[in-house]
């Protein structure tokens, strides 16, 4: 059974910010390549929704999972037949996601 991918607003905005940053910092080609790698990795969750590791730091909220793509942690949760992409966290930043 294939799960449906849902991008929550926060994650969608973060994906756009990554694209905009790399367009300005490097080039549109680099930005598209980075975004493509993230989207490709997220698409794997359609058939393997539990591919990512559980994040024990956020179990008090819900069972968040994450997968590492390039320098990012893509946080998501599974509910019914959907995979909800909640946040894309740049691991080079200090602190934690969702703070």
N, C-alpha and C positions, 0 to 999 in steps of 0.2 A: 504494500500500500504506500503510495506517495503522499507525503505530508505537504501541505501548502505553506509557502514562506510568506510571512507578513513582516514588513519593515515598520517598526514603530517610529513615530515622528522624531524622537531624539536620535535614533540610529541613522535615519535618513538624513537628518541635518548634519550629523557628524561625517557621514559619507560624502556629502556635498562639500563640507569644509576641507576634508582631505583632498578632494579633487581641486578645489580652488587654490589651496596652498601649493600643491605641486604644479599647477599651471603657472603660478607666479614664481615659484622657487626654481623649477626645472623647465618643464615644457608640457604642453598639452598631451603629447605622446606618452611621456612618463606618467602623467596623471591618469590617463586612460588605462595604462598597463597596471598601475597599482590598484585602481578601482576594479579592473577586470579580475585581478587575482582574488580580491576580497569577495566579489560577487560569485566567482566560480567556486570558491571554498564554501560559501553559504549555500549555494545550490546543492552541494553534496548532502546537506541536511535533509533534503526532500526524501531521500531513500535511507538515510542513516541519521535519524534525529538525535540519537544519543552518542554520536561520534565525539562530541566535546566532553571535557572533564567537568565534574561538578565543582562549583566554586563555594567552598565552605564559608567564606566571609559573608555571603548573602543569603544563607539558608533561612534566616529569620524573616526574610521578605517573601521568598518563594524559592523553588529549586532552580537556580540559575546555573547554566552551563556556559562554558566558553571554549573557543578554539583559537589557536594562535595562527595568525596570517601575517606574514612579513613581520613588522614591529607592532602589530595590533592584536589585542584580545577582542574577539567578537563575542559579546555576551548575548545569550538567548535563553528562552525557556520553551518548553514543549507543553502544549495544552490541547487535549482532544486530538484532532488530526492536523493541528497547525504548529508551525515553528515560528516563534515571534522573536525577531531580532531587536534587542532592546538597546544596545549601546556598542560603540566601537571605541575602544580605549587604546590610546597610544602608550605602549609600555615604557617609553622613554620619559613620560611625564611622572612627576612625583604624585604621591597620594594614591587613592583608589578610585575606581569607576563608581558612579552613582553617588559621589559625595558632593 
